Amino acid sequence: MSMSFERTQSVAIIGGGPGGYEAALAAAQLGAEVTVVERAGIGGSAVITDVVPSKTLIATADAAVAIAGASDLGVQLFAKGTEGKPLKPEIAINLRAVNRRLLSLARQQSDDMRAALVEAGVRIVSGHGRLEGENAVVVSTGPGGTDFDRIEADTLVISVGASPRQLPSARPDGVRILTWTQLYDMTDLPEHLIVVGSGVTGAEFAGAYMNLGSKVTLVSSRDQVLPGEDADAATVLEKVFKRGGMTVLSKSRAEKVENVGDGVVVTLSDGRRIEGSHCLMAVGAVPNTKDIGLEQAGIQMTDSGYIQVNRVARTSVPNIYAAGDCTTFVPLASVASMQGRTAVFHALGDVVIPLEPRRITSNIFTAPEIATIGWQEKDIQEGRINGMVHKLPLAANPRAKMMGIKDGFVKLIAREGSGTVIGGVIVGPRASELIYPIAIAVERRLTVDQVSRVFAVYPSLSSSITDAARAMHLVDNKIIGG
């Protein structure tokens, strides 16, 4: 249902990624006149070069692991040799076909999103957009930026995203030294991939290429992979990585990366040299906010170029909003989408609920996956909140036993006294799906007793959530488990 305005409101959006896309749909739904400026394709880097292709690659790696591990369940692959004797076949990965499929899926997703915008009546302008004051966007549309289109609007939304951070001593060349956007040009599986950076992106790709069959070395400047994440989850993942044959170099900083023709050499700060066939640089991202007129429009930014936004995605300029990885908020596609919607609801006077970082669900697509919501165990340990923690190993779950799952756990975090669920961590297959009931509990402030009374299917992985909740039963306003 569209809202009624004294006159039709206009909204111009720079960037057609998850934030810009959702902002455009929401604005069109509310009856505004909407224009989206996008230079690469609707869906932005999230769909075209980042989230969609990387998670498709990871799904392929998961399939390879499932086939390789099927013999543990009594499912055996064999082929007959010349004398009728069984041969043990090897699993082969056709990387050219894998990459062709994932880029095709990404393009398909982008096309579907473009069609949804067109159907909603959104005008799409291809080109590079920049602000001109507080109420206009100028788009260079011609070859070499020769033609210009000026779009005036009441409300502006900036959702220009971020790009892989590049180090002067390790310049990506797209051949041997790669960013995560350049991986999909490879036609053969890298013989030895050195991954520099053990954050989410580095860990995801290191695990995926290990499971596809590459030799992998992960260079981590910290004590453990996934610094800042749940320590128990990082421990499980590191154990899985090492068991799979990955070399994890902790407390090791890469000083220099060189393409030596037939491979790469990574020099560490302590002088060690690591030789490999390819190197993936996963050392963070830089917001795409340079030279697009933000400072001139009076928008407050951080020293590193991120746009300062509040909980309704508003910048320091009242009619200009920002969403996604270019902002100071959490860099997740789901958050960008929510910011885009929230910005438009606020600008056009619809009901708006400010974003609460503690209610954001995130997932790391390693194998096993790591899903997180709300307050964490380290918050309790560091005295930020009074809470109790209960952790159940997934291997004790009957469905996990049937599926041959050995690694992972469910961790519930509840407030002391009330027993309200305030956080959780799940490590296991499809943790991204399993975290949802805990996210609902956090969002709706359910207690552990209320969660424990929900029927879970027997046998199911989700029953570990009710088991953990039951173990934290409240007696006399005190959690007896934990």
FENTA-V90879 format. One record per backbone hydrogen bond with DSSP energy under -0.5 kcal/mol. NH is the residue of the N-H (numbers start at 1). CO is the residue of the C=O. Records with the same first field share a line. If there is no record, write none. Layout:
# FENTA-V90879
NH->CO + CO
This chain:
# FENTA-V90879
3->30
11->33
12->155
13->35
14->157
15->13 + 37
17->159
21->17
22->18
23->19
24->20
25->21
26->22
27->23
28->24
29->25
30->26
31->28
32->27
33->9
34->32
35->11
36->123
37->13
38->36 + 125
43->16
44->41
47->43 + 44
48->44
49->45
50->45
52->46
54->50
55->51
56->52
57->53
58->54
59->55
60->56
61->57
62->58
63->59
64->60
65->61
66->62
67->63
68->64
69->65
70->67
72->69
73->70
74->71
75->70
76->74
79->87
81->85
84->81
87->79
89->87
92->90
94->92
95->93
96->187
98->94
99->95
100->96
101->97
102->98
103->99
104->100
105->101
106->102
107->103
108->104
109->105
110->106
111->107
112->108
113->109
114->110
115->111
116->112
117->113
118->114
119->115
120->116
121->118
122->117
123->34
125->36 + 123
126->124
127->38 + 125
128->140
129->127
130->138
131->292
132->136
135->132
137->151
138->130
139->149
140->128
141->139 + 147
142->147
145->142
149->139
151->137 + 149
152->150
153->135
154->10
155->10
156->319
157->12
158->321
159->14 + 157
163->286
165->284
167->170
170->167
171->168
173->177
174->177
178->176 + 279
182->179
185->182
186->183
193->215
194->192 + 278
195->193 + 217
196->194 + 280
197->195 + 219
203->199
204->200
205->201
206->202
207->203
208->204
209->205
210->206
211->207
212->208
213->209 + 210
214->209
215->191
217->193
218->247
219->195 + 217
220->218 + 249
226->198
229->226
234->230
235->231
236->232
237->233
238->234
239->235
240->236
241->237
242->238
243->239
244->240
245->242
246->241
247->216
248->246
249->218 + 247
250->248
251->222
252->220 + 249
255->267
256->267
257->169
258->265
260->258 + 263
262->260
264->276
265->258
266->274
267->256 + 265
268->266 + 272
269->253
271->268
274->266
276->264
277->192
278->192
279->176
280->194
281->178 + 279
282->196 + 280
286->163
288->161
289->287
292->289
297->293
298->295
299->294
302->306
305->302
307->326
308->300
310->314
313->310
315->320
318->316
320->317
321->156
322->313
323->158
327->324
328->307
332->330
336->332
337->333
338->334
339->335
340->336
341->337
342->338
343->339
344->340
345->341
346->342
347->343
348->344
349->346
350->345
354->352
355->311
357->355
359->356
360->357
361->359
362->372
364->370
365->363
366->364
369->428
370->364
371->426
372->362
373->424
374->360
375->422
379->376
380->376
381->377
382->378
383->380
384->379
385->379
387->385
388->414
390->412
392->410
394->408
395->408
396->393
397->394
401->397
402->398
403->399
404->400 + 401
405->400
409->427
410->392
411->425
412->390
413->423
414->388
415->420
416->386
418->416
419->415
421->446
422->413
423->413
424->373
425->411
426->371
427->409
428->369 + 426
431->428
433->430
434->430
435->431
436->433
439->435
440->436
441->437
442->438
443->439
444->440
445->442
446->441
448->419
451->447
452->448
453->449
454->451
463->460
464->461
465->462
466->462
467->463
468->464
469->465
470->466
471->467
472->468 + 469
473->470
475->478
478->475
480->473 + 478
